[in-house]
């Protein structure tokens, strides 16, 4: 009944031992849920959402789950995590308390609320562990069905590794592509579009995925009749059933309280998916939720007395217990005794977790109070300070906010006194020590981070030809696929026709459909394919045809991809490259520049905006030497422009976070990016004709932006600043302005008000006139610069209007 043995190979005593061990795991998990709710209601924890009622099917899933497999689930899978040995009692409660220590709460180091599970894919240096030698869980996220797109990629990785074993050059990620990706979701969440999009894509791709739907008939208080047609996800997915000579699924149903049937069903599902790479959907029905949805409400408010009675009778642990007694595995008395012992074990684990959480904070408070007493002894405000010390000392269960709030308030009371410097030093040291517990690993902290990759310039000689710029991108991708067997690219029209702008022309024929492939019109799951495969050591490039279509995938990028390193405190990574194109196309739906929205939604990724295809190719080369996710936005109107073909294709790199000055000037600094730079350059020529010499800086990289602070160095020379882009007012131009004026302290060198020039606040209208009257033109740039100079020297530059 586990992955190593069968029921036939077991003696009855061995069989009893295994079943009793399963019961213990289920019972421990249930007691954790019950006690966890009490911890929330007493105020020790902020919020609780638990896996009670789902214990037995998760035991069955764990039995079929092998080393190398991956889980992509949701926040009720605690029993499964305990069953695979990835979560113990103390760790469960550490997560509930939000213990900001990855050694205590290995799921997220206190960054996510309890119930969000993960295993560690990376070692202490941020390098890959051997994932084939451990059971793996990708880090959960709260957004409903948000785990689905990533699941697709986790499964697809096995398919890629089976076809291209050389992609696993370090033999850390796959054994013949035999790994299964296991998904879990609540039945109500199957109403989400992400669920259906992913289910469809997995059926098309035929990947080894087993999808479990935990069905307890409710989504918080909303019954299944309001959620799902026919009130049954398996009924409405019958059309996905695989038949001879078709793709599709094996669709299985099983009762969530039937222990032996569950074990058999999961063993069958694993065999189908693992051996044949056929996806399986398991609809686990008649589950319960004994404590309701979460600690924020009571299910007695919306469930009838009959339903509550049924849930008591058909509780999966109650039914498993009855089955065990009926089959002479244990007596009622033996199980009663075991229940008491396990309850004590959970209580002891809870106490240990609380002490481990609280004691360091108390020690920090003791150190602070020693400083505060010294400060108080020589202060004119001694009486008030001593009162605050007493208040802090009297907090039975302090948090770090209590320590730091007290210290900072007392600092105001000792300004100019002898104790000020000592207290200020304590506050700064404490903040420096504690802040990383909550803020580290937004980006990689390994030696492989992309910002560490040094620039290698393109090399040219007298024989270097001027070519359509798309050929530089194409030839560079050709070199990438030749050099990195773990790379692949996929998206709408990426395969057969070589993308809509021919940047992949001929590469599918050369490298095969698996590495250069078409995808359906489903941006969110395209992103998910990339995330999951990147989590398993591949280097995918997910192509979103146009920047405007990125909005379909923005939620997945924001909530999942951009937070992987952060929400695991550096224990997982997904170095996915997202390729798209935008800027300066015409029309409401193809305008291609919602940059402010993007950069503020995906902190945790690089956002790169190359002005040319050579620069874009360099970014791809840089990113493949690093280990972080990034969005690369190519200029949509640049593919047919002429650029010189470098001799060192595939080798040159564009540095990340470094601006480039593309025109020197003395009168005013213009910062822009992407296609808009060509308009700025045209305006600069016309300005030079009337004696205004502007300096032009290409931002190149918005996240991060100008890490060398070259923009402010330019301001020291020109003393004036204009930021130009084609986002809406207050979008990316406002972000760039904040970076230069605030972060780089450029305000110190300004002789004129810093200004921005952006598009109109509406979407661009269609056609050339629509573009002209919606986005900045060369005339707009000219007149904006002229007006800034005219304010400083109205005699030389009198008003135009």
Steps between C-alpha positions, in 0.01 A plus 500: 500500500798737476738577217739217586263215578160364408226361718578152366861526619404607850436275793186587690713635786690723259170609348361587846815696583475702181133578547555598863782728393265664250238541769757663728591751230135580435425533871802725560397719210145526634620591848725767347197646326289497816770647720605743225152650496520555876835675461343744256196563717723569802703750300832317474458462126345744255297271275445131445393293203539128553485164325255323730259274315749432217742278692429154357518579127824685563643185660415310184661764283815491711530123450517543123733800518865413423835673526534750218125562482363851553189629668321821402215538741300721724482578868331188639767239422663482843432126540672427170804704603517314831462165324797563268712613795518865398307648796498419870288625787736771617550629146124506448456732797807707411326577172180585684686747722689651206843413639740706287770234494525256209650236729192512723239553229654331195187567297559874464696639795188675626429677172178319424216409730478141615382245248732616223745219446835458327813290499852629446632473146810710569793463736645770723681654202189520287615210280281210394474197723448159342122510461480137388606389848225680690126550493425849374227755555495826308418791726128564541327831437165619631332627180230251410609254228831687470681169550360360176718662228820414688381139530490474122866595473607266778340215308632610161856494630481121526391482138789720390756306703373168360548628145819698567696332782802719420303795634567360849875528470553489879252212546319686778154541357366185338535125467386418147211744530322269745395771744135591553368847585219480753243778520240562766210743505172553679192423296375859514826628356446292188265782398802717430615553144855401592375152585329447167782658300756273662285187477455560129870567442608186689260293291648643183861455611450155658716555804538284814267690730262366766241761598308443825180692566409498870120525492322600822209663312576856613716798411503683834121533539400454135360160407617303197174567318615861464851397403490218250269386223331174609670556840778265390834580340551141387162497326571811296853385416385168356568638156869506594503123548777350288385259235689289250707714263414825682669715757323578826476387861423203711218631719459308826259545791535371854338559838719705728429286807569160339861427603565181296327638189703820527828309524412292195381802301817700564722203417314458171523872419873509570565202273305654211669839527850377579531234234296645217503877561124515498342758733254375759224685682383351831174636632504424873140529613311508829767677700428718802629814664452444875596853609364687203702696249733686736527670837319805366153348525279208599356252252195454721378826348452351156479121539175329595466273802470201267819596318688546826380162622607338174842661527540356848402152383712507182809668638786321323687417821183370664439277200862384488485416869184294448662316210804422713285359778287298259812349341670411831781747452439661840238501770301804602682503833840487333410790278361699793830455682694595188286812452584618852873447445496683169309791647773538764766481227336781306466711814869452577595597143284810521666607826848445356410708193365784712806508722732493200306791351470709817834451678723684248266799510513503880879486487502793260268687737735433793791646304294806411384559856860503615572779251181687592578491873840651427339766282237579763753545779636820346188631330282795592208277399599218735153461651330467163767266367478273802124480452553386140761248614256360752228476236734313266615269779142423590408362158467127560545399140687780319557528128787680331278794418461559877876516544568732210200728553601561861861570408410745223254692715754534781763618250287811440511571872880499529596722206819682594552296814788268585304183433385592152792349308488167685126461446523608137775245444286225657205589277711501187676175587172331595333612180795384290486162672123447490392667174655227277278243671211671323663651191781278371502301176278724292760418238766232503775534758714232338822555309300428183275804521465666163631836615839333557535413131757728343439683176646355181471740209392394153796458268500634144747516217506635147305199374211542747179546302203724559204263524137496607523512877281190535790296361714599798233370737453183293870422472547569870222259594655244266826531694316483832324174410827356375689598816239430767321164457273593792348796314169496315253760377126484455208730436234600252644462147851443637553164333392426147521854360789606724302768691294777346812710437719212380737522794493119526494427128606143419588409858217252554614304199857500636432426869168320497146577610568435868763774523348759267126454527165655434254546784130568510358843572534471877748747644459409868583133447784591262648686795426202723679265263804718535482530879466127558774402257733764643438357848631169369828620355402578140554847353170574327418812302125563508384721217200731534425622150437867585554699813130584526420129530727479803203613709354151471813370670577793728332344803712187467815706447421721798369250753710198407809557287613831649466371857661155476835593654345738751222279629739207552772715658735392223421128501339480155556679172345516156737677258242536225555743214180657369536630147258749349491805275335839519527881466385730223247276330166665427162444659334444835588131530847501344654815644742298705620722784318439833837516671406663829246228570754231415798626698288555808341154477804282447763613749719194530564483124724693267316721251719568198415744220768478229492761221641264237510131417873490572433630849215251541718209390759610751241492777404141416867402514540672835191344652604147405818550700290602802230340712217756515172552316468785254269667251664610174298741286626523145410801284215394277590744225869408505513161330533640147733783590861449402766409756854375455540124556749435784775244448462361853135395486393319816794635698450874544301611805297806592549593866194509725429816697741711295391798289674607182564857390432495127556873443713738700359846573531798730163671533248240615486125574230292332444149637288259298490138380385272220357630175437848641873561489484530123254787538722659763802471270309670217396783734860534621620564145238770454582658837866512409408715201386775738791459739353265763732207568323218687656190653306179431507204739351162417366344820526148349393342827209618714531235771766558617554859388839667464686326781812712425305828532618625164187712457586723791853533368347636182292748702814633663595615150166604348300601811171423325296182459225372272372141513319386185300185445172388345333361812212695654587806712623390841608163364856392432612859447397583857690195623815607315463854631470368857812289454707792370370783718435309821723191509793657316437840665505671163298791642826642634622578151184632333464858379156432349199297603549134399231403251345199332349460157269202463207388288149626549308334786287297259588204283642602160254541220539303178704612202794731450303804612376305800860433595607860442225645717533235771873447553800731518624618161832654402323838501375438855853424617641803319242737647530356851875549501465843342256607773733381778789693347274798438410523867870530582581736211179656360693753297689232307204263478181708491168323538375312197136541589 
